[in-house]
Amino acid sequence: MIACVPGAIPVEERSAHFALLTRIFRTMLLEQREIPNGYAYRFDASAFDDLTRWITNERRCCPFLAFAVELAPDDGPITVRLTGPEGTREFLDVEFGPAGPP
């Protein structure tokens, strides 16, 4: 079941979380691919710290999402896979907007 926990991110941290989310998916995203029940997102290795901060909060407010993070060797790209129950891809489309490469 897809159900967010609205109060999981404290009020004083929400604007920073959403600003980070916007930066990640508007300026750092290199590629987005559909996968069963979700998406795979590819980022440059330099996005690691921002991605870990975002994932930490996102897991709190969206506990139905499964996160898989793959770090390629030699400072290669980072792939983040987000999957979940039926309807997850549609949820991500609404949550993150029409993400796409810069």
N, C-alpha and C positions, 0 to 999 in steps of 0.2 A: 504494500500500500504506500502511495506517495503522500506524505504528510510532513510539512515543515514544522519546526518548533520556533515560533516567532520570537520568543524571548531568550533564545539560547545565546545570542550575542548581546552582551550588555549595551544599553542605549548609548553610552558614551563611546563605544567602539564601533558602532554600526556605520557611521559615515566613512570612517577610515577603511572598513571592510569593503564597502561598496565602491569606494574610490580605487582600492587595490584590484577588485574584481574587474572594474572597467579598464584599468590600465593593462591588466594581464590579457584580457580578451580583445582589446582594441589596438594595443601597440606591441604586445609581445608574442602573440599567437602567430606561428608560422604555417600551421596546417591543421585542418579539422577533417576527420573522416568518420563516417557513420560505421558503427560496429553493432553487433546484436545488442539490443537493449540499452544503447547509449552512443557515446562518441569517444574517439581517441583524439587528443589534442597534442600537437608537437610544438616544443619551445626550444630556444637556444639554451645552452647550459648556464648562461649568465642569469637566467630567470629563476634559478633554484630557490634562493632565499624568499623571493616573493611568492613562489608557488607553495612553499611549505607553510608560510603564514596564512595564505588563503585556504589551503586544505585544512589546516587546524581549525579554523572557524567554520568552514563549510560543513565539516563533519558534525559539528555541534548542532547546526540548524537544519541540516538535511540528513538525518540518520539513516534514511533508506538508500542512500547512494553508496556504492562500492567504489573505492578509489584504488587504482593500480598505478604505481609510478615506476617507470623504467628509465634508468640512467645509462646512456650509451657510454662505452669506454672512451678514453682519451678526450674528455670534455666534449663529447658528442651531444646530440640533442637529448632532450628530456621528453618522454611521452607520458601523458597522464590520461588514463582511461577511466571514464565515469560510466558506470552501469547501474542498473536497478531494475525494479519491476516494470511490467508493461506500462507504457506511457512516459517512461523516463526521458526518452529523446525529446518528446514534445515539451515536457517540463523544462528541460535544459534550453530548448529554443526560446521559451518565454523568459526564463531566469537570466540567461546570459545574452539574449538578443541574437540578432543575426551575425554571429561571430564569423570571422573569416580572415584570411591572410591580409596583412597590411598592404 
